Amino acid sequence: MVISYSRGHKIYFKNGKWFYADNNEEYKDQRPCARCKHFPTKEGYDYCLGHIDNVISACCGHGVEKSYIIKNK
């Protein structure tokens, strides 16, 4: 079984579809971050981080991983 996370919520792949592990509902990417309880901003940034200048990629970790920021050179 393939397992991943979406905004800190564990999901798994079965029979060609993704499902939430906690209730087996089909994954529809409609849950907020498990850590801060907010959806991404309209620009697509993690709500708790917002826009960070000169950054290529950033993630709050969603309560699963350590947060990170990758800055532009």
Protein Blocks (a to p, Z undefined) as FASTA:
>chain_A
ZZddeehiacddeehiacdfklopacehlaccfklopacdfkopafklopaehiabdceh
lomaccdddddZZ
